[in-house]
């Protein structure tokens, strides 16, 4: 009887220990972002400093399917590395088979943005992370259920402790971790970056000098066309090392709107048809294009700005040739512009092992 009692006590003790997290220390390691020399400093929120442990946790959560209602979908499901962390489908399909009405935006250099989603309804990266989990046409899960499920995993409990100490595990900590991971996803190593640095008299490394030597006359001509007021006239919305201007714009897709865009958030009809200007980085990898994914390839995008711009009351005034349908590029000029746009592809970004699903 005595031995039976001792055996039972061992079993109980084992169960109790299994429910506790391992003995791990809380000594977060500051994370040093690899910011390219020609980029501005990235603003980091004071209440969510970057740590190695936070980034590691965020990466695991980004690919965690337990955050969806049926454990089949993660953030990474609609933001594929091969598609520059966007969705190659026009619209993403949620766990219930529901289809959205906007194309999933590419996740590139988000740490420099100050609003998120096509309509800008999220003001921080942390806010951005919170929404898809509970969205009924996306992951369709209650955050409390998701947190309860991952909290049963001793590995997750240890990771949260290493990243955030004794703070109770909740959706806000989860969002902070994923936001830290997203801030590490920096793209700044394309052929365009070498061209940009050279044009702005920023010193080049020997490796970059070798890349500069491979820039073709067509790519240089396309870059000039991209920046020309009398050429493609793209630079008003896409310029600088980030290749975007922080604004909402009606770029002439429609004369009347089935999606009000920014106006759905502000309630101001002067914002109707306006959407966040996306970066052009890795643009060749992130088709389809526009908020509704209507264009399947770069040729269709270039055709739109050349001949297909539609007039409406909220058209962006910086689209200076809207009243004639666009900038009227001929085929030779279109080919030059496309050659330049291809220089924005950063293979080292999409293939970076630090951004892939952890094993």
N, C-alpha and C positions, 0 to 999 in steps of 0.2 A: 504493500500500500504506500509505504514511504517513497519507494522508487517511482511509482506511478505519479505521485504528487509532485515530485521533483521534475519528472519529465513534462508534466503539464505546465509547471512554472516556466520551464525553458521555452516551451511553445509560445506561451503568452508573451514572454519577454521578446522573443524573435518577432512576433507580430507587431508589438509596440515599436520596436526598433525599425522595422520596415516602413512604418508610417512616418517616421521622422526623417528629416533631411540629414545627409551625411555631415560630419564635422568639417565644415569648410570655413575659411576665413573671409572677412570682408575687407579686402585691401584692393579697391578698384585701381586699375592702371590707366593713366591718361592716354587717350588715343590721339596720335599725331596724324592729322589729315594730310594726304599727299596732294597739296594744292599746286597746280601748275604755275610757273613763274609769271605768266601773263594774265592770270586770273586775279580778281579782287579777293580780299580775305572773306571767308565765309562767316556770317553771323551765327553764333551758337547761343541758344537760349540759356539763360543763367540757371534755370531750374532743370536743365537736362544736359549736363556736360558730357562730352564724348569720353567713353571709356572702352578699353579693349573688351571688358566683360559685357558691357551693354551692347556693343556691336555684335558680339558673338551670339548673344541671346536674341537680338533683333533679326539676325540672319536666319536663325532656326525658326523663329516665329513667322517670318515672311514666307517660308515654305511649309508651314505647319497646317495640315489639312484638318486637324481637330478644331480649328477656328471656324469651320463651316458646319452647317446644321446636320449634314449626313457624313461628315468626315471624308469628303471626296475632293474638296477644293481648297486651295491656298491662295494667298496673294499672288504667288508666282504662277498660278494657273492662267491668269489673264495678263501677265507681264513676263513674257518669255525672253530669256537672254538672246536667243537667236533673232528676235524681232526688236532688238534694242530695248528690251523690257517693256514692250507694248503687246497688243493682241493682234495677230495677223488676220483675225476675222473682223469683218465690218463691225459687228456688235458682239459683245461677250454674252455667253449663255450661263445663267445661274444654276444652282443645284436643283431647282425645281423645273428646269427647262425654260424658265422665263428669259426673254431676250431684252437687253437694254436698248436705248435709242441713241447712245453716243459711243464713239470709239474709245477704247482704253488708251489713255495718253502714255507716251514713253516716259520711263522713270530715269531721267538724265539730269544731273547737276541741280537737283531739287533743293539743295541746301541754300541756294542763292535766291529762291523764289519767295515771295511774300503773300501769295494766294495760290490756291490749288483747285483742281477740277476745271473743266472747260468754262464753267460759269463763276469760278472764283469763290464758291461758297465756304470753303475751308481757308482759314487764315494762317494756320500753322501746319507743319508736317505731322505733328501729333494729332491734330484734328482730322487730317486726311486719312490717317491710318484707322481711326475709330469707325468711320462710316461703312466701309464695304462689308464688314462682318455682320452687321445687323440689317443691311439693306435687303429687303425681301426678294429683289430680283438678282441678287448676287449671292453672297455666302449664307444669308438667311439664318443666322444663329444669334441667340441672345448672348451678350457678352458674359453674363453671369454663368451661363452653362459652359461656355468655352473656358472661362477661368477655372471653374470647378473641375473640368476634365483635365486640363493641363496641370493643375495643382496636385493631382493625384500621382503625377510622375515625379519620382525623387530627383531625376536629372534636372527637370525644370525647376524644382524648388531650390536646388543647389545653384543653378544658373541665375535665378532671380536674386538669391541672397548675395552671390558674388557681385552682381551688378548694382543692386540697390540696398543691400543690407537687410535690416529687419522690417522694412516697410511692407505692409500687407500686400499680397499679390492681387492686383486688380487690373481692369482694362487700361487704366491710365499709365501704369507702369509698363504694361505690354506695348502700348502705343509709343511710349518714350523709347523703348528698346528698338522697335522697328524703325522709328524715325532716325535713331542714331545710325542704324545700318544704311538707310536710304541716303543719309548725308555722306557716306563714304563712297557712293556710286558716282564718281567724278570721271567725266570724259573730257580729255584735253590732249590727246596724243594722235591726232589725225594729220594727214598731209596739210589740211587747211590750217592747222595750228602753226606749222612751220611757215606757211605763206603769210599768215597774220603777223607772226613775230618778225619776220623779215621786213614786211611792209611798215611795221611800227618801230623799227630799229632796236628790237629787243635781241640781245646776243643769242646766238644759236650754238648748241653743242656740236661736236664733230658729227654725231649721228644725225642731227637735224640738218647740218650742212649737206650731208650725203642725200637726205630726202629732198632737200631743196633742189638739188641738181636733177632730180627726176621729174620735177614739175614741168608739164608740157605747155607749149604755147597756147593750146586750146583751153587748158585749165586757167592759165593766167588771163586770157581774154575773157573767159567766163566770169572770173572774179571781177574784172573791170566792169563788165556788163551788169553784174549783180549790184554794183555800187553806183551805177550811172543813173542820174535823173532822167536822161533821155534814152536809157537802155531798158534793162529789166526793172529798175527802180524798186529793188527788194529791201534796201538797207534801212528804210524808214521803220520797218518792223523787225528786221533781223540784222543785228549788227553787234560788234564787240566780240570778245572771246566766248561769250555765252550764246551768241547767235540768236538772241531774242531781245525784244524790248518788253518791259513789264507793263502790259496794257491789255485792254479788251478792244477788239476791233471787229467791225463788220467789213469783211473782205469781199463783199459782192457776190456771195454764193447764190442769193435769192432776191427776187423783187418783193416777195411776201414771205412770211416766216411761219413755218410749222413748229419750230423750236425757237422760243424767245431768247434763249441764252442768258446773258447777264441780267436781263430784265426780269427773269423768273426769281432772281435773288433780291434785286433792288426794288422791284415794283415800278420802276421808272421806264416808260416806253421809249425814252431816248436811248435806252440801252438795248432795245430790241435788235436781235440778230447779231449781237456782239459776243465774241468768245475770246477766251484767253489766247494770246499769241504764243504758240509753242516754239521751242527751240528747233533749229534746223539740224542740229547735230545728229549724226547717224540717220539722216532722213532717208537714205536709200534703203535702210533696213526696216523701217517702221511703217510700211504700207499696211492698210489703206490710209488715206489722208483726209483731213478736215474733221470737224467735230462729229460728223455723221458717217465718216469713212466712205464718202461717195466716190472718191477718185482712187482707182486701183494702182496707179503707177505715177511716176514723176512726170511722164509726158502729159498725162491728163491735167496735172497740177499746173504745169507751165502753159498749157493751152488755155486753161481758165484765166490766168493772169494776162495772157496775151490777147484773147478775143472773147472770153466768156463772162466778164464781170457784169453783174446786174445792178442797176441803179435802184436805190431805195432811200427813204428819208434819213436813215442812220448810217449810210455808207461812210467809211473812214475817209476824211478829207485828204489824207496823205496818199490815197490811191488816186493820183492826179489825172490819170487817163481813163477814169471810170466811165465818163460820159461818152467815150468812143469804144467802150467794151473792153479796154485793157491797153497794154503797152504795145501791142501790134508787132511782136517779134516775128521775124521770118524764120524759116526752118533752120537756116545756118546759125542764127543767133540762139535759137532754142537748143540746138546741139551744144553750143558753147556753154550756155548756162547750165545744162545738165552735166557737162563734164566737170564744171566747178562744184556743183552740188555733191558729186560723188567723192570729192576730196574731203568731205565732212565725215566720212566713214572712219570709225575708230575701232578696228578689230581688237585691239588690246583691251578695250572696255568691255565689249560683249563676251570676250573669251576669258576675262579675268576670273581665275578660280576663286577669288575671295567673294565674288558675287553669285556664284553658282550654289545650287542646293547642297547643303552639307551632307556628308555620308553618315 
